[in-house]
Amino acid sequence: MKSEGSGEGGVMVCPRCGKVLRDDYAFCTHCGWDMRSGAVQGGFPPPPGYPYPTYSVPPRRVEPMAMASFICGLVSFFLVPFLPAVAALVLGILGRSRIRENPQLYEGDAYAVVGIILGAVNIFLTVVLVLVVVVSVLSHPGV
């Protein structure tokens, strides 16, 4: 029983269990129904009331290092300027790496990117401020 499309990329619904399948499948991958002849693969159908197993994909969660990078980036701007910025940079890079390695498990790339940006900007501003202070102290030695 075809539900939409045909040929390449089309789908069909198994008339026995309702599983959505590609239209080029010969048998239902869920219940074994022969999609061409209408018989069950293996000869016998499962007993009535047979509970078909359901499989679900675990939900993705925010990668902890990416979230920590974001928090350290915020802390570096509002509380302590330098050390949390370095932590934000390092944790953001590590978090993005783990997200790329396991995209089916983790999300939160935006948190890592924002943490990296906040950390880098804070380090840059801290270095500029230290240079301005050093230059102003050296240019006015007698004050």
N, C-alpha and C positions, 0 to 999 in steps of 0.2 A: 504494500500500500504506500504509494508515494505521496508526500505531503507538499513539497515545494521543490522546484527545480528538477532537472534531470541531467544525466551525464556528469561532467566534471563538477565536483563541488556540491551536488544536490544531496538532499537528505530524504529519509523516509522514516516512517514510524512502524515499529513491529506491531502487527495486529494482535499479538498475544499478550505482550507485557507492556507495551507503550513506550519502549525505549527508542530514543531518536538515534538513527544510524545513518552512515553514509549510504547512498543509494547503490554503490557497487558491492556491498556486502552480500554474501550468499546466505549466511546464517546470522541470526541475532546473537550478539556477543553476550547478552544478558541471560536469555532463556533457552537458546539453542534452536529456535524456530527456523525452519528452512524458508527463506524469504522467496524462493522460486516456486517450490511445490506445495508449501503449506504444511509440511510435516515437521516433526520434532527430530533434531539430530540425535542419533543414538537410539531411536525407536520408541521410547516411552516418555510421555510427558511427566513432569514432576507431580507429586501428589497434590490433591486440591488443598488450597490454603497454605501452600508452601511459601514460607517467607523468603522472598528474594533478598539477597544481601544488598545493602546499600553502602556505597563507598562515598566518602566525602573528602574533600581536600581541606586540610586545616587552614584556618584563616591566617592571612599574612599579618605580621605584627611589626611595629616600628622597631628598627634595629637599635638596641640600647646605646651603642657608642655614638650613633648619629644624634639621638636625643641629648646625650650628655654633651656633645659638641655644641649643639644649639644653646643649651643652658649655660655652658662655660663662656660662650660668646657673649651672651647677654650679661652675665656676671662681670665679664671683663670691661664692659662699658659702664655699668652702673655701680659697681662696688670696688673691685680691685683691678687695676689696669693691666698688668703684664702677664703674670703666671697663668691665670685662667685663659688668656688669649692663646698662649702656647698650647695649653691642653685642648682648647677648642680646635686648633689647627690639626694637631696629631689625631685626636679622636674623630674628627670629621673625615680625615683621609682614611683611617682604618675602618670607620663605619661604611663609607662608600665602597670600599673594597669588599667588605662582607656582603653588602647588598648586591653588588655585581656578581659575586660568587654564588649566592643563593637567592635569586629573585623570586622564587616560588615561596620562600619563607619570610623574607624581610621586605619592608617598604620603609620610607622615610628618607629618601635621597635628598629631598628638599631641606630637611632639618640639617643634614650633614653639610650641604652646600652653604646654607646660611651661616652655620657655625664656622665653616672655613673662612667665609668672607668677613664675618665679624672679627674673628681672631686675627686675620691678616691685616685688616684695617687698624685694629687696635695696636698691634705690634708696630706697624708703620707710624702711627701717630705718637706712640710712646718713644720710638727712636727719634723722630723729628723733635719732639718736646725736649728730650735729653740733649740733643745737639744744640738746640736754641739756647737752652740754659747754659751749657758748657761754653758756647761761643760768647754769650753775653757776659759770663763771669770772666772769661779770658780777655775780652776786649775792655773791660773796666776793672783792672787789677787793684786800683787804689780805693775803691768804694767800700 
